Amino acid sequence: MSFLIKATHNIRNAYKPGLRCLSSGLCNTSLYNNHNNGQQKQQYRYASGNAKPAKNQTAVYTLFTLGGITLGYLFFDNLEKLKLAAMQKSNKTEKTAAATTIQTQNSNQNAGDDDEETYKQWHSTERKDLPTFKLEDVQKHNSLEKGIWVTYGIGVYDITDFIPKHPGSDKIMLGAGSAIDPFWAIYQQHNTKEILTLLESYRIGNISPEDEVSTEDMGSPWAHEPKRHPLLKPASERPFNAEPPLTILADNFYTPNEFFYVRNHLPVPVIDVKTYELEVEVETDKAGANKNQKVLSFDDIKALPKHSVTAAIMCGGNRRSEMTEVKSVKGLSWGAGAVGNAKWSGARLRDVLLAMGVQPNENLHVILEGADLDPTSNPYGASIPLSKALDERGDVILAYEMNDKPLNRDHGYPIRVIVPGTVGARNVKWLTRIVVADHESNSHWQQNDYKGFSPSTDWDTVDFTKSPAIQAMPVTSAICTPLPGEKVKVTADGFVEVRGYAWSGGGRRIVRVDLTADKGKSWHVAALEQENEPDGRHYGWSLWTARIPVDAKLKGQEVEIWSKAVDSAYNVQPESFANIWNLRGVLSNAYHRVKVLLN
């Protein structure tokens, strides 16, 4: 149910069209990202992308209890006459039966309930075994005392029992008694079998036909997504997240812009560079600034001294798919390609802040906000320490070029902040606002995501306030060629060639990459390709190549190649994922292992 945590966070007064208006599609809601300039606007018109008029169904379902007490309710044409009191009394029984019913239903209608189109249509399919409610009934259930109900498509869901189990229940309460369709139009990464099955288990009824959500005349926030290179392999379509094939990732020291991985949390905003403005604010006297506010146009930023830095950007969930093999985690199933290396050019953030008189202070933060908005009109946000922003060696820049080309829309056009050495989540794209404050960003992505925890911490015990937000990433490496399962040619002199990348956060240089093909009995050091930057400022990745000897007797057999990197602080990758597992699947940096067949 994480869709309600983030989506309902800090709902603004402007977003209150009324449940009936929202559900019937008779009005459209425009949400503005108003940063005191009135020029930067993002308009969304929300709807459930899957909601359709319910089809008549003649099947009749029988509700039963696990305790052996069979409820002989049989629902036909006049379901709306079922008394609300009777429904509430059998609420728990119905929810248990609902999960069983929906699985049986889809198993009969399709060849197994793994069919994606089946479970994604549950919420838009009438459940004739359940009663019908009017939206005014749903609105009344907006507290723990009255019960917490929400609607999705034509389904009504009672999530009261779920509230006490969730650490973000205060955020979920903001959505009580209303439709979640507009939120799921944005957060479509939640349309998985696991989450939809959980949601369906809480279903208690259907929306009255006259109140059904209509999507015929409502636009889509995804209508203006940019075109992407077909070689990118999507981890999700909406929002679009994709990585390049590993076989091409190690071909270029500077990752071509078209092949650079894409990480979006929300729809890509449409920005007119002619009216673009970047607000810079200092909201605390502790910064010692002589100017508290400044607005920069795109031309103003380009007029500042230009600075370039080579920096690898890596998603916090890179290689999450490998950690999932130990135990399931929540998040996109990234391979090892959610990383890229580029030359970034733009103005130094340090120059902008010093011009406003901002003084160094180890206790202050710089909040960064983008133009990409969630359904409540809140922007994507993150923050970094002020000490990093002001450090001359920190190289934090307001980038408008990537590999000597203007930024494209997926990578932050016209301006994104580059914070070298930090997790990708802090390198905010489509930057519209910078704030010097005495606190971190209060955004979901700073407070309730991109944090690491003990392997013993799970969703029923996690407390996000107990862990700091990820800044610098740990040392890692990955084998790009050969690929898992590939038939590898052994050279005449008994070697196989292996290529890949290595990187460490915080500007630490990679000093060594070790490889083995005999489970660690012998190790071989790779040759490195990297920039000659000083330690602490070595923000680019290192590409490596190694020739590993293999026993001639193993030809035709499978061998497993391992890689591990060592950085300038002699940090080294851990051997297994079992001991670094965490519930969000971040910081996945154990040995990279690839099984190949010797040819």
DRENGU-413445 format. One line per 5 residues: number of its first residue (from 1); for each residue z, y, x of C-alpha. Coordinates in steps of 0.5 Angstrom, whole numbers. Layout:
N
NUM = Z,Y,X | ... .
// end
This chain:
599
1 = 0,0,0 | -1,5,6 | -6,8,2 | -1,12,-2 | 3,14,4 .
6 = -2,18,7 | -6,20,1 | -1,23,-3 | 2,27,3 | 4,34,2 .
11 = 0,34,-5 | -2,42,-5 | -1,46,-12 | -9,47,-12 | -10,39,-13 .
16 = -7,38,-20 | -13,38,-25 | -9,33,-29 | -10,26,-30 | -14,26,-36 .
21 = -19,31,-33 | -19,27,-26 | -20,20,-30 | -25,22,-35 | -30,26,-30 .
26 = -30,32,-34 | -28,37,-28 | -29,37,-21 | -24,39,-16 | -26,43,-10 .
31 = -21,43,-4 | -21,48,1 | -19,48,8 | -17,56,8 | -15,58,15 .
36 = -14,65,13 | -21,67,14 | -24,64,7 | -31,62,11 | -29,55,13 .
41 = -30,51,6 | -30,43,5 | -32,41,-2 | -30,34,-5 | -31,32,-12 .
46 = -27,25,-12 | -29,19,-16 | -28,11,-15 | -34,9,-12 | -33,2,-15 .
51 = -31,4,-22 | -36,2,-28 | -36,1,-35 | -32,-5,-37 | -36,-11,-39 .
56 = -34,-15,-45 | -31,-21,-43 | -29,-27,-48 | -25,-31,-43 | -18,-32,-46 .
61 = -12,-33,-41 | -5,-36,-41 | 1,-33,-38 | 6,-37,-35 | 12,-37,-31 .
66 = 14,-40,-25 | 21,-42,-27 | 18,-47,-32 | 18,-42,-39 | 11,-41,-42 .
71 = 10,-35,-45 | 5,-37,-51 | 2,-30,-52 | -5,-30,-53 | -9,-23,-53 .
76 = -15,-22,-57 | -18,-16,-60 | -12,-12,-61 | -9,-12,-55 | -6,-5,-56 .
81 = -2,-7,-61 | 3,-11,-56 | 9,-7,-56 | 11,-4,-49 | 18,-6,-49 .
86 = 16,-14,-49 | 11,-12,-44 | 17,-9,-39 | 21,-15,-41 | 16,-20,-38 .
91 = 14,-15,-33 | 15,-19,-27 | 13,-26,-30 | 6,-22,-31 | 5,-20,-24 .
96 = 6,-27,-22 | 1,-29,-27 | -4,-24,-25 | -5,-26,-18 | -6,-33,-20 .
101 = -10,-31,-26 | -15,-26,-22 | -16,-32,-16 | -17,-37,-22 | -22,-32,-25 .
106 = -26,-30,-19 | -26,-38,-16 | -30,-40,-23 | -34,-34,-23 | -36,-34,-16 .
111 = -37,-39,-10 | -30,-37,-8 | -26,-31,-8 | -28,-29,-1 | -34,-26,-4 .
116 = -33,-19,-2 | -36,-16,-9 | -32,-20,-13 | -25,-17,-10 | -28,-10,-10 .
121 = -29,-10,-17 | -22,-13,-20 | -20,-6,-21 | -26,-4,-25 | -26,-11,-29 .
126 = -22,-11,-36 | -16,-16,-36 | -16,-19,-43 | -10,-22,-41 | -6,-16,-41 .
131 = -5,-10,-46 | -8,-3,-46 | -5,4,-45 | -7,11,-46 | -6,15,-40 .
136 = -1,19,-43 | 3,13,-43 | 2,12,-35 | 4,19,-34 | 11,18,-37 .
141 = 12,13,-31 | 13,17,-25 | 20,16,-23 | 25,10,-21 | 29,10,-28 .
146 = 22,10,-32 | 18,6,-27 | 13,8,-22 | 6,7,-25 | -1,8,-22 .
151 = -8,7,-24 | -14,5,-20 | -21,4,-24 | -19,1,-31 | -13,-2,-28 .
156 = -6,0,-29 | -1,-2,-24 | 7,-2,-24 | 9,-1,-17 | 16,0,-18 .
161 = 19,-6,-15 | 15,-5,-9 | 18,2,-8 | 25,0,-5 | 21,-4,0 .
166 = 17,1,3 | 19,6,9 | 15,11,6 | 17,11,-1 | 18,19,-1 .
171 = 11,20,0 | 9,14,-5 | 13,18,-10 | 8,24,-10 | 3,19,-13 .
176 = 7,17,-19 | 4,17,-26 | -3,19,-23 | -10,16,-21 | -11,13,-14 .
181 = -18,13,-15 | -20,20,-11 | -15,18,-5 | -19,11,-5 | -26,15,-5 .
186 = -23,17,2 | -19,12,5 | -24,6,4 | -21,2,10 | -16,0,5 .
191 = -21,-4,1 | -20,-11,4 | -18,-17,1 | -11,-17,3 | -9,-10,0 .
196 = -13,-11,-6 | -10,-18,-8 | -3,-14,-7 | -5,-9,-11 | -8,-14,-17 .
201 = -1,-17,-17 | 2,-11,-19 | -3,-10,-25 | 0,-10,-32 | -6,-7,-36 .
206 = -12,-4,-37 | -14,4,-39 | -16,5,-46 | -23,6,-46 | -23,13,-48 .
211 = -19,15,-42 | -23,10,-37 | -25,14,-30 | -33,16,-30 | -36,17,-24 .
216 = -43,18,-27 | -43,26,-25 | -38,26,-20 | -41,27,-12 | -39,23,-6 .
221 = -35,26,0 | -39,21,4 | -46,25,2 | -47,29,8 | -45,23,14 .
226 = -49,24,20 | -54,19,22 | -52,14,27 | -55,9,33 | -57,2,30 .
231 = -54,-1,36 | -47,1,34 | -43,-4,31 | -39,-2,25 | -31,-3,24 .
236 = -32,0,18 | -37,4,14 | -33,9,10 | -30,13,14 | -35,11,20 .
241 = -32,7,26 | -36,4,31 | -37,1,38 | -43,0,42 | -45,-7,45 .
246 = -40,-9,51 | -47,-11,55 | -49,-4,55 | -42,0,56 | -42,-2,63 .
251 = -49,0,65 | -48,8,65 | -42,11,69 | -43,17,63 | -44,14,57 .
256 = -50,16,53 | -48,20,47 | -51,16,42 | -48,10,45 | -41,13,45 .
261 = -36,10,40 | -34,13,34 | -27,14,31 | -27,18,24 | -21,18,20 .
266 = -24,22,14 | -31,24,12 | -35,28,17 | -34,36,15 | -41,40,15 .
271 = -40,46,19 | -44,52,20 | -43,55,27 | -45,62,25 | -39,62,21 .
276 = -34,58,25 | -28,61,27 | -22,58,31 | -15,60,29 | -10,61,35 .
281 = -3,62,33 | 4,63,36 | 10,61,31 | 16,61,36 | 19,67,40 .
286 = 21,62,45 | 13,62,47 | 15,69,50 | 8,71,47 | 5,78,47 .
291 = 0,77,41 | 2,72,36 | -5,71,33 | -12,71,35 | -19,68,32 .
296 = -24,66,36 | -32,65,34 | -36,60,37 | -39,66,41 | -32,68,43 .
301 = -31,61,46 | -37,60,50 | -36,67,53 | -30,65,56 | -30,62,63 .
306 = -34,55,63 | -30,49,66 | -32,41,66 | -28,35,67 | -30,28,67 .
311 = -26,24,62 | -25,17,59 | -23,17,51 | -20,11,49 | -18,9,42 .
316 = -11,7,41 | -13,1,38 | -18,-1,43 | -18,-9,44 | -14,-10,37 .
321 = -18,-16,35 | -15,-19,41 | -8,-18,39 | -9,-20,32 | -10,-27,35 .
326 = -3,-27,37 | -1,-25,30 | -4,-21,24 | -4,-13,25 | -6,-7,21 .
331 = -12,-3,23 | -19,-3,25 | -21,-10,28 | -24,-6,35 | -27,-10,40 .
336 = -26,-8,48 | -32,-2,46 | -27,3,43 | -28,7,49 | -33,12,53 .
341 = -33,16,59 | -37,23,59 | -37,30,62 | -34,35,57 | -35,42,58 .
346 = -32,48,55 | -27,54,55 | -20,52,58 | -14,52,53 | -10,55,58 .
351 = -14,61,59 | -14,62,51 | -6,61,51 | -5,65,57 | -9,71,55 .
356 = -4,71,49 | 2,72,54 | 4,64,52 | 10,62,58 | 11,55,60 .
361 = 16,52,56 | 18,44,57 | 21,44,50 | 15,47,46 | 8,43,43 .
366 = 1,45,41 | -1,43,34 | -8,42,33 | -12,41,27 | -19,39,25 .
371 = -24,41,19 | -24,34,16 | -19,34,10 | -16,29,6 | -16,29,-2 .
376 = -10,33,-2 | -13,38,3 | -9,37,9 | -13,37,15 | -13,31,21 .
381 = -8,34,26 | -4,32,32 | 0,35,38 | 1,35,45 | 6,38,50 .
386 = 5,45,51 | 6,43,59 | 0,39,58 | -4,45,55 | -2,50,60 .
391 = -2,46,66 | -8,48,71 | -9,41,73 | -8,38,66 | -16,40,64 .
396 = -15,41,57 | -21,44,54 | -24,47,48 | -31,43,49 | -38,45,46 .
401 = -42,40,51 | -42,33,52 | -46,30,58 | -49,37,58 | -51,37,51 .
406 = -48,40,45 | -43,36,41 | -46,32,36 | -43,32,29 | -39,25,30 .
411 = -36,28,36 | -33,34,34 | -39,39,33 | -38,45,34 | -31,45,38 .
416 = -27,39,40 | -21,39,44 | -21,34,50 | -14,33,53 | -16,28,59 .
421 = -12,22,60 | -9,22,53 | -10,17,47 | -16,19,43 | -12,21,37 .
426 = -10,27,41 | -17,29,42 | -18,33,35 | -25,34,33 | -28,40,29 .
431 = -22,44,31 | -20,50,27 | -13,51,28 | -8,51,34 | -1,53,34 .
436 = 4,54,39 | 11,51,36 | 18,48,37 | 16,42,34 | 11,37,34 .
441 = 5,36,28 | 8,33,22 | 1,30,20 | 1,23,19 | -3,21,25 .
446 = 3,24,29 | 9,22,26 | 7,15,22 | 2,12,26 | -1,11,34 .
451 = 6,9,36 | 9,3,39 | 14,-2,38 | 18,-8,40 | 14,-15,38 .
456 = 20,-16,34 | 19,-10,29 | 15,-11,23 | 14,-7,17 | 20,-9,13 .
461 = 24,-6,19 | 20,-1,22 | 23,6,23 | 17,11,26 | 22,16,28 .
466 = 25,12,33 | 19,11,37 | 15,17,41 | 8,19,39 | 3,16,44 .
471 = 0,21,49 | -2,18,56 | -5,11,55 | -3,5,59 | -8,1,65 .
476 = -13,-3,62 | -19,-7,64 | -25,-11,60 | -30,-15,62 | -37,-13,59 .
481 = -42,-18,62 | -42,-24,61 | -40,-24,54 | -35,-30,51 | -39,-36,50 .
486 = -45,-34,54 | -49,-39,59 | -48,-36,66 | -52,-37,71 | -49,-39,78 .
491 = -53,-37,84 | -55,-41,89 | -49,-40,94 | -44,-41,88 | -42,-35,85 .
496 = -42,-31,78 | -43,-24,77 | -38,-20,73 | -38,-13,71 | -34,-9,67 .
501 = -29,-2,66 | -22,0,68 | -18,6,66 | -11,9,66 | -8,14,62 .
506 = -5,20,65 | -10,22,71 | -8,16,75 | -13,13,79 | -15,5,79 .
511 = -14,3,85 | -16,-5,84 | -19,-10,79 | -17,-17,80 | -21,-23,77 .
516 = -20,-30,77 | -24,-36,74 | -19,-41,76 | -13,-39,72 | -10,-35,77 .
521 = -10,-40,83 | -14,-35,87 | -16,-28,86 | -22,-24,88 | -22,-16,88 .
526 = -28,-12,85 | -32,-7,88 | -31,0,84 | -35,6,82 | -31,12,81 .
531 = -31,19,82 | -27,22,88 | -22,26,84 | -15,27,86 | -9,22,83 .
536 = -6,25,77 | -13,28,75 | -17,22,76 | -19,22,68 | -25,18,68 .
541 = -26,11,68 | -28,6,74 | -34,1,73 | -33,-5,77 | -37,-11,79 .
546 = -35,-17,82 | -38,-24,85 | -33,-30,83 | -34,-36,87 | -34,-42,82 .
551 = -34,-50,84 | -40,-53,84 | -37,-59,80 | -36,-55,74 | -43,-53,73 .
556 = -44,-55,66 | -37,-54,64 | -33,-48,61 | -29,-43,65 | -25,-38,63 .
561 = -25,-31,67 | -19,-26,67 | -19,-19,69 | -13,-14,71 | -13,-7,73 .
566 = -8,-4,78 | -7,4,78 | -5,9,83 | 3,8,80 | 2,0,81 .
571 = 2,-1,74 | -1,-7,72 | -4,-10,66 | 1,-15,63 | -1,-23,63 .
576 = -1,-24,55 | -1,-21,48 | 5,-25,46 | 10,-20,49 | 7,-14,47 .
581 = 5,-15,40 | 6,-9,36 | 5,-8,28 | 0,-3,29 | -4,-7,34 .
586 = -4,-1,39 | -4,-1,47 | -7,-7,47 | -8,-8,55 | -6,-15,57 .
591 = -11,-19,61 | -18,-19,59 | -20,-26,58 | -28,-29,57 | -30,-36,56 .
596 = -37,-38,59 | -41,-44,60 | -43,-45,67 | -51,-46,67 .
// end
